[in-house]
Amino acid sequence: MELGDVANFIGGYAFKSNKLLSQQLENSLPVIKIGSLNKDGTINTNFEYYKFSNELKRYLIKKGDVLIAMTGATVGKVAVSNSDNLLLNQRVGLVRIKGNIIQEFIKWLLLSDLFYEYAQQTAGGGAQGNISPTQILKYKIPLPPLETQKQLVAEMEEQEKIIEGNKKLVGIMEQKITEVLSEI
C-alpha cells in the first residue's frame, strides 16, 4: 500500500520574504519553514510571522499534523506540530490521514529512518535534492489492522516517554557535574 492510499498531501504557500514579520502582531501567525523542522521531530520556535487572511486557510497547520522537508540537504526531515494555527511555507509538505489509519501510526512511520532514507534516495535535482508530493505519496507503508496500529502506537509512545525521562536525567547529571567542577 502507498501513503497516498490513506493520506492527503498539502504543499505550502510561497510567502513573500519581504512581507514576513520578525515579531507576532495582531492577526499574524507563525510561518513554518524547512529550517523550523528539528531532527528530533519537533518544531523550533524561531518563527517569522505573516498576517493571516481567509485565503490562507488551506495552509493552516493543526496540532498533530506531520510536516516534511521537501528541499535541500535535509529533504525527508519530518516534524509533528504540537499546536494549531501555524502557516505552512513552500517546500514544506503536510500529511493528513484520509483513510482507515491512525494519525499517530503515520507519524511514527514517517519519523522513521526508513522514510528519511527513501526521501534522500528519491530526491532528485542535482546539488539540492527535491522530493515531489507524488513521490512522497508513493512511499510504501504497511497497513496492519486498527487494533495492531493502536498497540504499535502505544509501544512507541511508551518508548518516547522513557527516552524523554533519560534525557532529563542526563541533563540533571550534566548540571551536577558542572556544579562540582566549578567548586573545584
Secondary structure by P-SEA (a helix, b strand, c coil): ccccccbbbbbbcccccccccccccccbbbbbcccccccccccccbbbbbbbccccccccccccbbbbbcccccccbbbbbcccbbbbcccbbbbbbcccccaaaaaaaaacaaaaaaaaaacccccbbbbcaaaaaabbbbbccaaaaaaaaaaaaaaaaaaaaaaaaaaaaaaaaaaaaaac
